[in-house]
Amino acid sequence: MASTPLPCTRPTRADAARNYDLLVTAARQAFAEHGTDTSLEEIARRAGVGIGTLYRRFPNRTALLEAVYVEEIQSVIDRAYDFDRELPPFEALAAWLRSFVGYGISKKTLAVELMDALGKDSAFFKACKTNVREAGDLLLSKAKASGDVRAELELDDVMRLVGGINMARDTEPEQAMRLLDIVLCGLRPAGSGPRPATDSQHPAR
């Protein structure tokens, strides 16, 4: 697992941790439905707590955005280790990249707003990137060792390609996955030929 812990402000006391989880869940759902400019009062209402409780846990909007982002990034990281246990090397890498593209499209606004507030070189983003990189390096290294991926590839190469899909304007999910299939074909060694998509390569995660 990752050697560098993700930033976390979740309290340890049971009642405080419960309110924290309720607020993060409510914020994640509200941001997905209405965008990151959803009022904090609406998020508190959805969580079933008072606005004072929200501000005790999260003194400003940026703090709440950080908590939601960390939870989402942790989910992306956990999937890498799950896929590594469940699938052959190339399929594990492909499944993780598909989940990463799906995450990137849906959470683009959240990441951009946080980057504007904190800066892309902040300690917060560096810790998140380190954890994602460790998970991705594990999958890529195993796919290289199995001979299913070109030996000269680096994780930066793969993530730049995937990042380009996520950051493209007006990209629909179906088109994004078609573009990723093209990228996946390009990762394979010359002469190996493309693999047809299977249910295991398009997991519902």
VOBA-1610 file (N, C-alpha, C; in pm, whole numbers, padded with zeros to 5 digits, always signed):
BEGIN
Met+00084-00119+00000Met+00000+00000+00000Met+00088+00125+00000Ala+00025+00241-00019Ala+00100+00365-00032Ala+00178+00395+00095Ser+00302+00445+00080Ser+00387+00475+00194Ser+00364+00615+00248Thr+00304+00703+00168Thr+00277+00840+00209Thr+00128+00856+00236Pro+00089+00885+00361Pro-00055+00893+00389Pro-00120+01013+00320Leu-00245+00995+00281Leu-00322+01106+00226Leu-00354+01206+00337Pro-00367+01334+00303Pro-00409+01432+00403Pro-00544+01392+00460Cys-00560+01400+00592Cys-00686+01359+00654Cys-00712+01442+00778Thr-00833+01495+00788Thr-00872+01573+00906Thr-00990+01508+00978Arg-01016+01380+00946Arg-01128+01311+01008Arg-01102+01295+01158Pro-01193+01339+01243Pro-01172+01328+01388Pro-01181+01184+01435Thr-01127+01157+01552Thr-01128+01022+01606Thr-01246+00996+01699Arg-01299+01101+01762Arg-01413+01082+01852Arg-01535+01037+01773Ala-01608+00941+01823Ala-01713+00874+01746Ala-01819+00970+01694Asp-01872+01057+01781Asp-01980+01145+01736Asp-01929+01248+01636Ala-01807+01299+01658Ala-01750+01395+01565Ala-01720+01328+01431Ala-01671+01203+01434Ala-01642+01130+01310Ala-01771+01103+01233Arg-01879+01074+01305Arg-02008+01049+01238Arg-02054+01174+01165Asn-02048+01290+01230Asn-02089+01415+01164Asn-01998+01447+01046Tyr-01870+01421+01061Tyr-01775+01443+00951Tyr-01815+01359+00830Asp-01842+01231+00853Asp-01879+01142+00743Asp-02010+01185+00679Leu-02107+01226+00759Leu-02235+01271+00706Leu-02217+01393+00617Leu-02134+01487+00662Leu-02112+01610+00586Leu-02036+01583+00456Val-01934+01498+00461Val-01857+01468+00340Val-01945+01395+00238Thr-02025+01300+00285Thr-02115+01229+00194Thr-02217+01323+00132Ala-02274+01410+00214Ala-02373+01506+00162Ala-02308+01601+00062Ala-02187+01647+00092Ala-02117+01738+00001Ala-02085+01669-00131Arg-02037+01546-00124Arg-02004+01473-00247Arg-02127+01459-00336Gln-02240+01423-00277Gln-02362+01406-00355Gln-02411+01539-00411Ala-02406+01644-00328Ala-02452+01776-00373Ala-02364+01830-00485Phe-02233+01813-00471Phe-02141+01861-00575Phe-02165+01786-00706Ala-02191+01656-00698Ala-02216+01577-00818Ala-02345+01620-00887Glu-02445+01658-00809Glu-02576+01694-00865Glu-02583+01839-00910His-02521+01930-00833His-02542+02073-00857His-02415+02154-00873Gly-02298+02092-00861Gly-02174+02166-00874Gly-02117+02208-00740Thr-01991+02248-00742Thr-01921+02280-00617Thr-01962+02413-00557Asp-02047+02489-00624Asp-02095+02614-00566Asp-02221+02595-00482Thr-02261+02470-00457Thr-02374+02442-00369Thr-02350+02509-00234Ser-02452+02571-00178Ser-02434+02644-00053Ser-02401+02549+00062Leu-02323+02598+00156Leu-02290+02517+00273Leu-02414+02490+00358Glu-02509+02581+00357Glu-02634+02559+00429Glu-02709+02440+00372Glu-02710+02426+00240Glu-02776+02313+00176Glu-02706+02182+00212Ile-02574+02185+00217Ile-02500+02064+00252Ile-02529+02024+00397Ala-02532+02121+00487Ala-02565+02091+00627Ala-02705+02033+00636Arg-02800+02089+00562Arg-02938+02038+00564Arg-02942+01894+00516Arg-02872+01864+00407Arg-02869+01727+00355Arg-02808+01630+00457Ala-02707+01677+00530Ala-02640+01592+00627Ala-02721+01575+00755Gly-02823+01661+00773Gly-02905+01653+00893Gly-02838+01712+01015Val-02750+01809+00994Val-02683+01876+01106Val-02699+02027+01090Gly-02669+02099+01196Gly-02677+02244+01191Gly-02556+02304+01120Ile-02573+02428+01073Ile-02463+02493+01002Ile-02344+02515+01094Gly-02371+02533+01225Gly-02262+02547+01322Gly-02175+02422+01329Thr-02239+02305+01320Thr-02164+02179+01319Thr-02075+02170+01196Leu-02129+02212+01082Leu-02048+02211+00959Leu-01924+02299+00977Tyr-01942+02420+01029Tyr-01828+02510+01041Tyr-01727+02464+01146Arg-01773+02389+01247Arg-01678+02335+01343Arg-01588+02229+01279Arg-01644+02154+01186Arg-01567+02050+01116Arg-01487+02108+01000Phe-01550+02204+00929Phe-01490+02261+00808Phe-01505+02414+00814Pro-01399+02484+00852Pro-01409+02629+00872Pro-01439+02708+00746Asn-01418+02650+00629Asn-01447+02719+00503Asn-01475+02616+00393Arg-01518+02666+00278Arg-01553+02577+00167Arg-01433+02495+00120Thr-01316+02557+00117Thr-01198+02485+00070Thr-01169+02362+00156Ala-01186+02373+00288Ala-01163+02260+00376Ala-01258+02145+00344Leu-01382+02178+00312Leu-01479+02074+00276Leu-01444+02013+00140Leu-01404+02096+00045Leu-01361+02045-00085Leu-01243+01949-00070Glu-01149+01983+00017Glu-01034+01896+00040Glu-01078+01759+00091Ala-01171+01759+00187Ala-01216+01633+00245Ala-01285+01545+00141Val-01367+01606+00056Val-01435+01530-00050Val-01332+01478-00150Tyr-01238+01561-00187Tyr-01136+01521-00285Tyr-01053+01404-00232Val-01013+01411-00105Val-00933+01303-00046Val-01011+01172-00048Glu-01139+01179-00015Glu-01220+01056-00016Glu-01228+00997-00156Glu-01244+01084-00256Glu-01252+01036-00394Glu-01118+00978-00440Ile-01009+01045-00406Ile-00877+00996-00444Ile-00849+00861-00377Gln-00889+00848-00249Gln-00869+00722-00180Gln-00943+00609-00250Ser-01062+00640-00301Ser-01139+00540-00374Ser-01064+00497-00501Val-01008+00593-00573Val-00931+00562-00693Val-00811+00473-00659Ile-00743+00505-00551Ile-00625+00428-00509Ile-00665+00287-00467Asp-00771+00276-00388Asp-00816+00144-00342Asp-00851+00053-00460Arg-00909+00111-00564Arg-00944+00031-00682Arg-00821-00031-00745Ala-00711+00043-00747Ala-00588-00011-00806Ala-00547-00139-00734Tyr-00548-00137-00603Tyr-00507-00256-00527Tyr-00611-00367-00538Asp-00738-00331-00549Asp-00842-00433-00571Asp-00823-00500-00706Phe-00804-00421-00811Phe-00785-00477-00945Phe-00659-00563-00950Asp-00554-00522-00879Asp-00431-00600-00876Asp-00456-00739-00819Arg-00541-00748-00719Arg-00572-00878-00658Arg-00665-00963-00744Glu-00753-00894-00820Glu-00862-00966-00885Glu-00837-01002-01031Leu-00748-00929-01101Leu-00737-00942-01247Leu-00593-00967-01290Pro-00574-01025-01410Pro-00439-01036-01467Pro-00380-00897-01488Pro-00247-00886-01503Pro-00181-00755-01503Pro-00237-00653-01603Phe-00249-00691-01731Phe-00296-00591-01827Phe-00440-00550-01800Glu-00525-00648-01768Glu-00665-00618-01739Glu-00678-00531-01614Ala-00590-00554-01516Ala-00593-00472-01394Ala-00559-00327-01426Leu-00454-00307-01508Leu-00416-00171-01548Leu-00527-00105-01628Ala-00584-00179-01724Ala-00690-00123-01808Ala-00813-00087-01725Ala-00851-00173-01633Ala-00968-00146-01550Ala-00945-00023-01464Trp-00824-00009-01410Trp-00795+00108-01326Trp-00797+00236-01409Leu-00739+00233-01527Leu-00739+00353-01611Leu-00881+00391-01651Arg-00968+00292-01675Arg-01107+00323-01707Arg-01176+00388-01588Ser-01151+00337-01469Ser-01212+00399-01351Ser-01155+00538-01329Phe-01028+00557-01363Phe-00963+00687-01347Phe-01023+00789-01443Val-01049+00746-01566Val-01113+00836-01664Val-01253+00872-01618Gly-01329+00774-01571Gly-01464+00803-01522Gly-01462+00899-01405Tyr-01368+00881-01315Tyr-01353+00972-01202Tyr-01315+01112-01250Gly-01219+01120-01342Gly-01170+01250-01385Gly-01275+01334-01452Ile-01362+01271-01532Ile-01466+01346-01601Ile-01567+01402-01501Ser-01606+01320-01404Ser-01710+01361-01310Ser-01660+01460-01206Lys-01527+01459-01175Lys-01475+01543-01067Lys-01384+01655-01116Lys-01391+01685-01246Lys-01302+01785-01304Lys-01317+01921-01233Thr-01441+01965-01211Thr-01463+02096-01151Thr-01409+02102-01010Leu-01427+01995-00933Leu-01377+01990-00796Leu-01226+02007-00794Ala-01155+01935-00879Ala-01010+01943-00883Ala-00962+02082-00925Val-01029+02139-01024Val-00989+02272-01073Val-01008+02377-00965Glu-01121+02372-00894Glu-01146+02471-00788Glu-01045+02459-00675Leu-01013+02336-00638Leu-00914+02315-00532Leu-00777+02362-00576Met-00742+02336-00702Met-00612+02377-00751Met-00601+02530-00752Asp-00711+02596-00786Asp-00710+02742-00783Asp-00690+02795-00641Ala-00748+02723-00543Ala-00740+02769-00404Ala-00605+02736-00340Leu-00550+02619-00372Leu-00431+02570-00302Leu-00303+02580-00385Gly-00317+02576-00518Gly-00200+02571-00605Gly-00163+02428-00637Lys-00126+02403-00760Lys-00097+02265-00803Lys+00027+02208-00735Asp+00115+02294-00681Asp+00236+02247-00615Asp+00223+02243-00463Ser+00101+02253-00413Ser+00079+02251-00269Ser+00111+02114-00211Ala+00139+02110-00080Ala+00166+01984-00012Ala+00047+01889-00024Phe-00073+01945-00024Phe-00194+01864-00036Phe-00194+01786-00167Phe-00174+01854-00278Phe-00177+01787-00408Phe-00057+01695-00426Lys+00057+01731-00369Lys+00174+01644-00380Lys+00149+01511-00311Ala+00085+01514-00194Ala+00055+01390-00123Ala-00044+01304-00201Cys-00145+01368-00259Cys-00242+01293-00339Cys-00176+01230-00460Lys-00091+01307-00528Lys-00023+01255-00648Lys+00071+01141-00613Thr+00140+01151-00499Thr+00231+01044-00458Thr+00157+00913-00440Asn+00042+00918-00376Asn-00037+00797-00353Asn-00090+00738-00484Val-00138+00824-00573Val-00187+00776-00702Val-00072+00715-00782Arg+00044+00779-00777Arg+00160+00731-00852Arg+00203+00593-00801Glu+00205+00572-00671Glu+00246+00443-00618Glu+00150+00333-00664Ala+00021+00363-00664Ala-00078+00264-00710Ala-00061+00236-00859Gly-00044+00343-00938Gly-00028+00326-01082Gly+00101+00254-01118Asp+00210+00286-01047Asp+00338+00221-01074Asp+00330+00071-01048Leu+00257+00032-00945Leu+00240-00110-00916Leu+00176-00182-01034Leu+00066-00127-01085Leu-00004-00191-01195Leu+00078-00190-01323Leu+00142-00078-01353Leu+00221-00069-01476Leu+00341-00163-01471Ser+00406-00170-01357Ser+00523-00257-01344Ser+00485-00403-01366Lys+00371-00445-01312Lys+00330-00584-01329Lys+00289-00612-01474Ala+00227-00512-01540Ala+00190-00531-01680Ala+00315-00538-01769Lys+00418-00461-01734Lys+00545-00470-01807Lys+00608-00608-01786Ala+00611-00652-01662Ala+00676-00780-01630Ala+00607-00897-01700Ser+00478-00885-01723Ser+00404-00993-01791Ser+00422-00987-01942Gly+00484-00880-01992Gly+00504-00864-02136Gly+00385-00807-02209Asp+00283-00759-02135Asp+00161-00708-02197Asp+00168-00559-02228Val+00270-00491-02178Val+00285-00347-02198Val+00427-00319-02244Arg+00444-00219-02329Arg+00575-00183-02384Arg+00672-00148-02271Ala+00790-00205-02275Ala+00885-00194-02165Ala+00935-00050-02144Glu+00934+00031-02250Glu+00990+00166-02237Glu+00893+00267-02176Leu+00769+00227-02156Leu+00669+00321-02104Leu+00696+00359-01959Glu+00670+00485-01928Glu+00674+00534-01790Glu+00532+00573-01749Leu+00508+00574-01620Leu+00374+00609-01573Leu+00336+00749-01618Asp+00431+00842-01621Asp+00401+00978-01666Asp+00345+00978-01807Asp+00397+00890-01894Asp+00346+00882-02031Asp+00198+00846-02030Val+00167+00742-01952Val+00029+00693-01948Val-00064+00796-01887Met-00023+00857-01776Met-00111+00951-01707Met-00131+01080-01787Arg-00031+01119-01866Arg-00050+01237-01952Arg-00155+01209-02059Leu-00152+01089-02115Leu-00252+01052-02215Leu-00392+01048-02153Val-00402+00985-02037Val-00532+00976-01970Val-00577+01115-01924Gly-00483+01195-01876Gly-00518+01331-01835Gly-00569+01414-01950Gly-00513+01393-02069Gly-00561+01465-02187Gly-00706+01431-02219Ile-00744+01305-02199Ile-00884+01266-02220Ile-00973+01335-02119Asn-00931+01335-01992Asn-01012+01394-01886Asn-01029+01545-01902Met-00925+01612-01949Met-00929+01758-01954Met-00989+01813-02082Ala-01014+01728-02180Ala-01073+01776-02305Ala-01213+01832-02279Arg-01244+01940-02341Arg-01374+02005-02322Arg-01485+01923-02388Asp-01599+01919-02321Asp-01722+01859-02377Asp-01704+01713-02417Thr-01618+01640-02345Thr-01601+01498-02376Thr-01710+01418-02307Glu-01789+01346-02386Glu-01893+01260-02329Glu-01829+01131-02279Pro-01887+01068-02176Pro-01828+00945-02121Pro-01802+00837-02224Glu-01895+00816-02318Glu-01875+00711-02419Glu-01756+00743-02509Gln-01744+00869-02547Gln-01630+00907-02631Gln-01499+00893-02553Ala-01502+00930-02425Ala-01381+00918-02342Ala-01333+00774-02336Met-01426+00681-02321Met-01387+00540-02314Met-01335+00489-02448Arg-01391+00539-02560Arg-01338+00502-02692Arg-01195+00551-02707Leu-01171+00674-02663Leu-01035+00729-02671Leu-00940+00649-02583Leu-00987+00608-02466Leu-00902+00528-02379Leu-00871+00393-02440Asp-00967+00333-02510Asp-00939+00206-02577Asp-00826+00220-02679Ile-00823+00335-02748Ile-00714+00361-02844Ile-00581+00370-02769Val-00582+00440-02655Val-00461+00451-02574Val-00415+00314-02527Leu-00508+00231-02481Leu-00472+00098-02431Leu-00408+00013-02541Cys-00461+00024-02662Cys-00398-00049-02774Cys-00255-00002-02795Gly-00232+00129-02778Gly-00097+00183-02796Gly+00000+00143-02687Leu-00049+00100-02572Leu+00040+00058-02464Leu+00101-00079-02489Arg+00035-00157-02573Arg+00078-00295-02592Arg+00200-00303-02685Pro+00284-00404-02669Pro+00404-00416-02753Pro+00369-00428-02900Ala+00456-00381-02986Ala+00434-00390-03130Ala+00412-00534-03171Gly+00309-00556-03255Gly+00282-00688-03306Gly+00194-00774-03218Ser+00156-00722-03099Ser+00075-00805-03010Ser-00072-00801-03047Gly-00113-00692-03115Gly-00253-00681-03156Gly-00341-00638-03042Pro-00454-00573-03076Pro-00545-00526-02972Pro-00624-00640-02910Arg-00665-00623-02786Arg-00753-00718-02722Arg-00895-00663-02725Pro-00992-00745-02757Pro-01130-00696-02754Pro-01172-00664-02612Ala-01258-00564-02597Ala-01308-00527-02464Ala-01396-00638-02411Thr-01382-00666-02282Thr-01465-00766-02217Thr-01531-00701-02097Asp-01627-00776-02036Asp-01693-00723-01918Asp-01594-00693-01807Ser-01490-00778-01795Ser-01393-00757-01688Ser-01308-00632-01711Gln-01301-00587-01838Gln-01225-00466-01867Gln-01309-00340-01852His-01438-00357-01839His-01528-00243-01817His-01606-00266-01688Pro-01538-00277-01575Pro-01610-00308-01451Pro-01698-00192-01408Ala-01810-00225-01349Ala-01901-00120-01298Ala-01857-00084-01158Arg-01767+00016-01149Arg-01713+00057-01019Arg-01739+00204-01000
//
